[in-house]
Amino acid sequence: MNSTVHEQNRLLQNKLNNLIKKVRDNERKQALYETFGFEIIGANTPKELRDLLLSEFIARFQLMDVVLCLVDQHQDAERLFSEHDDEGRSSYAHRLLIVDPVKDTGVVDSLIKEPLLGAEVLKKYQWMVSSLKTKAQIRSAAYLPLLRSERIIGALLLLSHDSNRFPQGVGTFFLQKLSMMAAVAIENCLNQQRIREISYQDVLTQIYNRRYFDLRLKDEIARSLRWNDDLVCMFLDVDYFKRINDQYGHQAGDQVLVCVADLIKTHVRACDIVARYGGEEFVVALPATTLQFAHEIAERLRQTVFAMTHRFRDEQFRISISIGMANLRSLHALVQQDDQKYELIGAALLDNADKALYQAKAGGRNRIVIYGNDTAIS
């Protein structure tokens, strides 16, 4: 009798110990997920959030891989997550999937609003993992929908080599909570970035303003020096702009500025930074570019602007631009200093381009001058 009671007590104690262990494991998991959830909500930029979800997530939760799929309602998600970050774009090429709500309706419709765990995930969402290098080792997956106001904005796919990691039918409370926090973080982060970009835009031309250009130039100089790349800066000025305003009115002048801004954007690459620097002056930074290639771009732009006829009311007129250019590698003394000050280097680069622009205008306008080269091309 005593032995039977003792055995029952032992079994009850084991059950209690297992329950206590399970509770502690759940508490630990909850703390881990909540800590990570607050980190992603606190992300300041889309790039920081992307790195947390697609890199830190893997390390923190011992996963094989993570795929983030986003429905790009505003047609800007890919740019916001990857702009000016070629390394990140390459690293996350197959793990950050951006789908168009119009063109990819079949894909969007396949994103269900309930979590899904187990091998079934890999069958249903094979397109999410088809390009991953790790796809042959994946044995288990968790699909987590990203929902905002009952609207699906994307999904997270958590992948493991352990076939028992995400068993079908097991509770997903912690994962669901984390996916809710991820959805909030993504929506908030992208909206904040959109607001920042509005403050960095020139109201008239819809290109970047001087404030944004000065900030980005420092980053591009740092990157160029780190990778031993050159960087070319172009200053552009509309010739006789005051005369246009005086003769045709300020509305015609505004029309010219908008047109020139559009032409500059069509002639440079997506990675180049175009800004209105003030009045009728524009500036362009061309990273990872040779001086010769930048000059070819500038010459095509100059010819296009000069060939165009502008119409305002019943009047027709043509305009021209002058361009001054300077490159980073011409600043030998500054860039070779041990204590590199990017603001100082940027100011010197802009100053050289401005001096070249002054030479172009003094030499007759409608021409290009490269700093340090006395020959003007027109």
Beta strands, then each sheet from edge to edge (+ up, - down):
strand 1: 65-71
strand 2: 96-99
strand 3: 116-117
strand 4: 140-148
strand 5: 151-160
strand 6: 208-209
strand 7: 231-238
strand 8: 273-278
strand 9: 281-287
strand 10: 309-312
strand 11: 315-318
strand 12: 321-327
strand 13: 368-370
strand 14: 376-377
sheet 1: 2+ 1+ 5- 4+ 3-
sheet 2: 6+ 8+ 9- 7+ 12- 13- 14+
sheet 3: 10+ 11-
end
